[in-house]
Amino acid sequence: MKKLVALMCMVMFLCVSAVAFAADKYEVVDVKDGGSIKGIVKTSGAPADPVLDINKDTEYCGKSHPAGMYVVGAGGGVKNVIVAVEDITKGKAAPKTDTVIDNHKCAFEPLVSIAYMGQKYIMKNSDPIFHNTSIGLILAPGKKRTVYNLALPNKDQTIEKPVKVAGLESVSCDAHSWMRAFVYATPNPYAAITDDKGSFEIKDIPAGKYKVKFWHEGFGEAVVDVEVKAGATATLDHTFAKK
């Protein structure tokens, strides 16, 4: 558990510039002959996934739980990396898709997600025990601003709230200290989360030169320049160094 706390502190340190993930202003335009960015995020070596010690409601939650921090495939692909085009100011409209954050089996599901400005958070409790869902915008090392902190005492309870703040956000449960998740809230659709193989693709991007940010809870972040040409696909692979 101490190791996980240290890693969480590192996450906060690496998120000093997290708010810059999302553009302050974004204009929806008709994208003609847009390009794409696709790639694979890998690691040259990952540590063993931490095991979370459970110290409350153990009758239901059990006594330990895998953190799911380092999910690395056979080919070295890293799951749950946020990939975002940082400096894009105009493009297609974001999806009208709400973001579900579920308290399920004493963990948040999903661990990493994308939320779109103007849509909703749907916070759920699928467990027969008390949970709360606290969403905070990460501002600086060890510092965040609370966006929502809502109690969900009942099984199958649901609360809906608007996505109103852009940036990288942490999700926690004050009742269960080991529970955590991350949400990237954005006004634009140009972001993705890597799959089990570390793959991602971002489509319909206006031609131009951009900075793309890769962020992962354990490996940290990296920013890479890329040029997107009209009607073409730019390949952008990234490898995180061994931890």
C-alpha positions, 0 to 999 in steps of 0.5 A: 500500500505504501508503494502505491501511495508513493506512485500516486504522489508521482502521478500528482507530480507528473500532472502539474501541466495536466490542465493543458491537456484540454484546450481552453477554447474549441471551435466546431467546424466541418472537417474535410479531408481530415487525417488520422494519428494511430500508433502503439504505446509500449514499455521496455519494462514494467514492474509487477502490478501493485497489490492493494491492501483492503482494510475496510468492508473486507467481508464484501471487498476481500482483503486484497485487490490487484491495482491494474496499474501496469497492464502490459501485453505480450508484445509490450503494449501498455493499456490505459494510456491517455493519448490527447492532441494537446493544442488543437483549437478547432475540428469536429464535434465531440461525441454526445456520450456520457461517462459512467463511473461505477463503484463495482466490487470495491473498485472504480470501473473503468480505471481510465476514461474520457469525458466530453464537455457538455455531456454528463458523468453518470456515477453509479454504485453497484455494490451493497455498501456505502461509497462516495465518488469524489472527482477532483481536477489535478492542479499541482503535486498533491493539490486538486480542486474538487469538482464533485463529491457525492455520496452513494449509500445505496446499491444501484443508486445513480447520480448524474452531473454535467462535465463542466471542467476540462483537464485531467481529473482523479477519482477517489472514494473517501470511504475506501482509500484504495479506490482510484480512477482517472478521467480526462475531460475535454471539449474536443474528440481528439483523445483516445485510451490505449487498448489491451495491445497498447493501440490507439487511433484518433481520426478526422483531425484537421491537417496541421502540426500538433503536440500529442501528449501520452499520459499513464498513471505509473509511467508518467507523461511524454509530449511528442510532435506530429504532423497530420497531412490531409487524408493521410494517417500519421504513425505515432508510436511511443515507448515508455522507459523501463520502471 
